[in-house]
Every structure is written in C-alpha cells, then in structure tokens.
Amino acid sequence: MPTLLADAGTGSGDPDLELLKAVNGLAADAPGWLDSLIAWTAEYGILLGLAAIGLTAWLSARRRPDAPIAVAGVLWAPIAVAIAELANLPISAIVDRPRPFVDHPEIDVLVPGKEDTLSFVSDHSAMSMGIAVALFLVNRKLGVAAGALALLQGFCRMYVGVHYPTDVIGGYALATAVVLLLAPIAMAVLVPLCHALSRTALRPLVAAKAPAASGGRRRSAAPAAERAGRRPGRRGDRDRESDLAA
C-alpha cells in the first residue's frame, strides 16, 4: 500500500534513510550494555527526566509572586502533550508510514514490539518537545534543559532504529504548533481556574505562601494613632499647668 512518505528501496539518494543508517549504525560498534542503556533511555528514561523537570517547574512556580499564572503555564504542558498525541492519531493514520526496519531489514532494532505500529510522527519526540516548549514559556532555564532532553530523545529514537529523522522532526513540529497556537485559549481557561483554586483548600497546589493578612496592618496602625492622640493631650496639660501657675 503506498504511503504519503515514500521510502527509497535501496536508500540511495534518500537523505532521510541515510541519516537514520548513520545514527543507527553507531549501535553496531557500541557495547551491548550501552545499547541496552540507550534503548531504556529512549523508551522511558528521557520521559522520566522530563517529568522531574516538570515537577521542579511546578515547585518553582508556586513560589513566584504571580504563582497562579505561573502554575497555569506549567499545567498547560501535560495538557498540550495530550492534545498533540490525540492530533497525531489521524495524522499517523493518513500518512500510514511503516517503521523503518519493516522496509529496510538492515536497520538494527534495539526496541522490539514495534512491528505493527506506525512511524510518523514520533510520539516520544512530540511528547518531549511539547513539554520543553510549554515549560520554556514559564521558566526559560528549565525549558532549555527540557529542550536538550527533547533533542536527545530524537537522537535515541533513531539510534534504536524505530524512527526516521523526518518522524522526529514531525513530532517536534506538531508539539510546538499545538503548544504555541493553543496557548492563548488554554491560559484564558487555566489562569482563572488557578486563581479560583488559590482561594480554596487546594491553595497549596497553586501557591506556596499564604496571602499577607491585611488585619495586621490595622493592628499596627492603631497603637500609633493612639500615641499620636496622646501627644497633644500632654502638651495641653502642660499649658494648663502654666496658666494656673501664672
């Protein structure tokens, strides 16, 4: 069955396949333990690392003066990833691109069980880049760190032989488009929601610090007013005493 993304039978003149073979070829010369480590990293490790960065971003957002807005931005990251994954379902079905090792048996596959799944776009790449772009809008340092992991994710998916480079780029593009294009709509909903939660018992999820008590200012101002009120009275007493002495 023809696909929208045609693959060259021999790989000659096909930069997509040639780049995949160059990266995947590194596995042939690597020790077995390294191949196993990269395979685990490609499937689970990077996603766990991104989850840790997301948790750090949430804890940091709770301490900011604009905590409800910042937490709303962090919350948008997993929601955007879920939307990107849903959007990929029809895209993957329309493109209908087999995994690279199906058409090219010479590819060294390090992650088994992918034979009956489609290649375009890379779900792992979309998830990692979606988190990176969303977090960058809230915290640039953590966003850059997540972006580095997203790039590593794309490399690892090619290293283990389950995606073409264009699958990875497609995942990056899809996630970035979803995050940026839908962010205004998402924040219009998430920011009021986080503000509302900050006024409930769930406030610790949104803000680390309690709001400053306005009653404390009134209490501190009252004694000052009383002291100020007593000063004129004392001067008046001294004036009356001098009048009597005269």
Secondary structure in CASP SS format (residue, H / E / C, confidence):
PFRMAT SS
TARGET T0000
AUTHOR 0000-0000-0000
METHOD secondary structure of the structure
MODEL  1
M C 1.00
P C 1.00
T C 1.00
L C 1.00
L C 1.00
A C 1.00
D C 1.00
A C 1.00
G C 1.00
T C 1.00
G C 1.00
S C 1.00
G C 1.00
D C 1.00
P H 1.00
D H 1.00
L H 1.00
E H 1.00
L H 1.00
L H 1.00
K H 1.00
A H 1.00
V H 1.00
N H 1.00
G C 1.00
L H 1.00
A H 1.00
A H 1.00
D H 1.00
A C 1.00
P C 1.00
G H 1.00
W H 1.00
L H 1.00
D H 1.00
S H 1.00
L H 1.00
I H 1.00
A H 1.00
W H 1.00
T H 1.00
A H 1.00
E H 1.00
Y H 1.00
G H 1.00
I H 1.00
L H 1.00
L H 1.00
G H 1.00
L H 1.00
A H 1.00
A H 1.00
I H 1.00
G H 1.00
L H 1.00
T H 1.00
A H 1.00
W H 1.00
L H 1.00
S H 1.00
A H 1.00
R H 1.00
R C 1.00
R C 1.00
P C 1.00
D C 1.00
A H 1.00
P H 1.00
I H 1.00
A H 1.00
V H 1.00
A H 1.00
G H 1.00
V H 1.00
L H 1.00
W H 1.00
A H 1.00
P H 1.00
I H 1.00
A H 1.00
V H 1.00
A H 1.00
I H 1.00
A H 1.00
E H 1.00
L H 1.00
A H 1.00
N H 1.00
L H 1.00
P H 1.00
I H 1.00
S H 1.00
A H 1.00
I H 1.00
V H 1.00
D C 1.00
R C 1.00
P E 1.00
R C 1.00
P H 1.00
F H 1.00
V H 1.00
D H 1.00
H C 1.00
P C 1.00
E C 1.00
I C 1.00
D C 1.00
V C 1.00
L C 1.00
V C 1.00
P C 1.00
G C 1.00
K C 1.00
E C 1.00
D C 1.00
T C 1.00
L E 1.00
S C 1.00
F C 1.00
V C 1.00
S C 1.00
D H 1.00
H H 1.00
S H 1.00
A H 1.00
M H 1.00
S H 1.00
M H 1.00
G H 1.00
I H 1.00
A H 1.00
V H 1.00
A H 1.00
L H 1.00
F H 1.00
L C 1.00
V C 1.00
N C 1.00
R H 1.00
K H 1.00
L H 1.00
G H 1.00
V H 1.00
A H 1.00
A H 1.00
G H 1.00
A H 1.00
L H 1.00
A H 1.00
L H 1.00
L H 1.00
Q H 1.00
G H 1.00
F H 1.00
C H 1.00
R H 1.00
M H 1.00
Y H 1.00
V C 1.00
G C 1.00
V C 1.00
H C 1.00
Y C 1.00
P H 1.00
T H 1.00
D H 1.00
V H 1.00
I H 1.00
G H 1.00
G H 1.00
Y H 1.00
A H 1.00
L H 1.00
A H 1.00
T H 1.00
A H 1.00
V H 1.00
V H 1.00
L H 1.00
L H 1.00
L H 1.00
A H 1.00
P H 1.00
I H 1.00
A H 1.00
M H 1.00
A H 1.00
V H 1.00
L H 1.00
V H 1.00
P H 1.00
L H 1.00
C H 1.00
H H 1.00
A H 1.00
L H 1.00
S C 1.00
R C 1.00
T C 1.00
A C 1.00
L C 1.00
R H 1.00
P H 1.00
L H 1.00
V C 1.00
A C 1.00
A C 1.00
K C 1.00
A C 1.00
P C 1.00
A C 1.00
A C 1.00
S C 1.00
G H 1.00
G H 1.00
R H 1.00
R H 1.00
R H 1.00
S H 1.00
A H 1.00
A H 1.00
P H 1.00
A H 1.00
A H 1.00
E H 1.00
R H 1.00
A H 1.00
G H 1.00
R H 1.00
R H 1.00
P H 1.00
G H 1.00
R H 1.00
R H 1.00
G H 1.00
D H 1.00
R H 1.00
D H 1.00
R H 1.00
E H 1.00
S H 1.00
D H 1.00
L H 1.00
A H 1.00
A C 1.00
END
